Amino acid sequence: MAEPTLFARFVALVGGAAVAIRHAGDGPKPHAFGTTPSIPDPKPQGKIPTLKMPTAKGWEGNHMPTPAAGLKVNAFARDLVHPRNMHVLPNGDVLVAESMGEEGSGPRSIFDHAMHATMKRARAAGKSPNRVTLLRDADGDGVAEERHAYIENVRQPFGIALIGDTLYVGASDAVLAYPYVAGETKITTPGKKIMDLIPGGHWTRNLIASKDGSKLYVAVGSLSNIGDHGMAAEENRACIHELDLATGKSRIFGSGLRNPVGMAWEPEGGQLWTVVNERDGLGDETPPDYLTSVVDGGFYGWPYCYWNRVVDDRVPQDAAKVASAKQPDYALGGHTASLGLCWLPEGTLPGFPAGMAIGQHGSWNRSKLSGYKLAFVEFQNGKPVGMPREILGNFLSPDEKYSYGRPVGVALASDGSVLMADDVGDVIWRVTGA
């Protein structure tokens, strides 16, 4: 990994001092987890929020994340370039979106400059690879020995969905459609734009197909933290769109979702679920990121309120919007940056019932880091229950100064193993029973 710049090191030192001063005497706080979380009162951080992020280090030698008891992990593929999300094709090939936040045209303020330096130090921004790579494990040994540049020159690809003989890719500025031929290792036909999207801000554009293949659901995050540039700039953002593939028309399916990324279908209730990154600047556990079902036409609070209609008084208010806000189903803790979501049927991993696997990329806006793990939430009768469990952990150094890896997308491989993209380690990890 590249060494951080002198300015980035200075920002880290200043950030550490600010964290120590701001949180002196606070003591440990319980995580806001589950269906009835205890959420601390907000403590607005002003114009300079808590800024704490580990330096990207990567995995060296045989070092790898630690699996839960009864599980084992191996590298399905190494030496990728910032792998973010995956899609498993019917023949078992794995498509990986390699992309990252763009460097942009330059920061507008000293805080923007500090944030940008911090993100580069954490390998969250830089020169995006803008590529979808195909990985193939032809001999079935759990390691991909073939690698092909499948689609190139796509602006920040993230979401991937296959319906029939058409492959859809969610770029930061568009949904693109490509002709798909099973077994081929490269697509050279330019993508056909079927939906315009606005790049910038939260840039991931995840995709999931409806069960009948007639629609695509497109997750689009907000431009800003709390509508900082006005709500006109947030039009068609902070929501999940439903795109009708026959007509080409789209509508907003669920809104008030600050940054929805991972999406999955829960088979028993048949509902769409997503994980959402909540707002920053109100405290370590306030508000928690969350896992929620998304109902047609539902509004989930952003930016006016959070969780059970707790008003964010930093935002010009809309009482009708607050009154209509739905409470999310399940709290995942403050600032875990939960990005990946995948349904795991019962029996997928020994000792784990049916539920959702969640790739938690990890926090930057809290005094003690959170996330940085592949988590699991059990489901019963179509709803999440209990406390989160850990599938893979130890992505951080004990002193929190370095990240060896950062979890993102999660997918169920054709052989029943669980795959997880690690965009700091540049690895796809594979989890099975021990």
C-alpha positions, 0 to 999 in steps of 0.5 A: 500500500502507498504511504500516506502523505505528510498532510494525511499524517498531520490530519490523522494526528489532529483528528486523534487529538480532537477525538481525545478532547471531544470524548474525554470522560465519555466512557464506553457506550453500548452499540445500538443493535437490534429491533429495539436499540438504545440510541443516545441523545444527539451531540452535534459535532458542528462544522468539524465532525469526529474524523478517525480512519485507519491507514490502509495496510493490506494483508501480508504473507499468510495473514488473513481475517479470522473466521467464526468457530466452525468456519474456515476462510481462503482467498478466492482471488488476490491482487485485484484493484479495489474490488467492491461488489460481485455477481455470480453467473449461472455457470459459476463465474464471478463478476467483480466490480473494481471501482473507487471514489473519484479524486474530483476537481479539488476540495472546497475548504480546509475540511474538504481537503482533510477529508480527501486526504483521509479517504486517500490514506484509507484507500477510499478514493483515488484513480478508479479502475472502472472495470468489471473482472471475470473470475473463473474457478475451472477446477473447482478447488475454491481458488479462481485460476482464471481472470479476465477484463470482462467490461472496461471503461465504465464510470465507477461500476458497482451493481451487476445483474443478469436477466436472461441474455442481458447483463446490467451494470450500475455505473455512477452516471447510468444503468447500462445494458450489455449482451450476455453470452454464457462462457465468454470472457469479455464483452466488447459491445458498448453498453446501452444506457437505459437510465440516466443517473447523477454521479457524485456524492454517495456514488455506488449504484447497486442493482437487483432484479425483480423475481420475474425479471421484469424490473430492476431496483436501483439504489442511489445514495444522497449527494450530501450528509443532511441535504447540505446543498438544498433538497433540490440537489437531492432530487432522485437521490437517497432512494431506491428506484424501480426501473420497468425494463419493458417501458424504460420508465422508472419511479421511486420505490422507497425514499428517505434512505440516506445511502442504501447500498446492499439489496437482497430478497428475503424469500419467506416474506418476498420483500426487498431488504436493504442496508442503509448508511445513516447521517454523520455528526451526531455522535458515536452511536447516533443514529445507527446504520440499519437493515430494513425491508423496503415497502412500495412508497415507503419514506424512511426519514432522511434528512428530516428525522431518524429511527423512530421519527427523532427530528434532526434539528440541523435540518429545515423541517417538514412535519408531514414528512416526519409524520410519515416516516417508517421506522427501520427494522433492525439497527446495525450500530453507529457508522458501521458503513454496512454496504454488502447484503446477501441472503444465506439460506439455512445450512449455508454455513455450519452453526448459522441459521437462515439470515442476512450476511452484511459486509461492514466497511467500517466507520470514520465518524466515531471515537472508537471504530465500528464495523470492519467485519462480515456480520450476520443477522438471523431471520425468523418468520421473515424478520430479523431477530437477536443480536448480530454475529460475526462471520469474519473479523480482525480486519483492524490492527489492535490499536486501530491504526491500520486496516488490513482489509475492509468488507464490501459486497457479499455473494453466495457462490455456486458451490454454496460458499460465501464470497466477500469483497475486500477493497483494501486487501484487494482480495475476494475471501471465500468462507466455508465450513471448517 
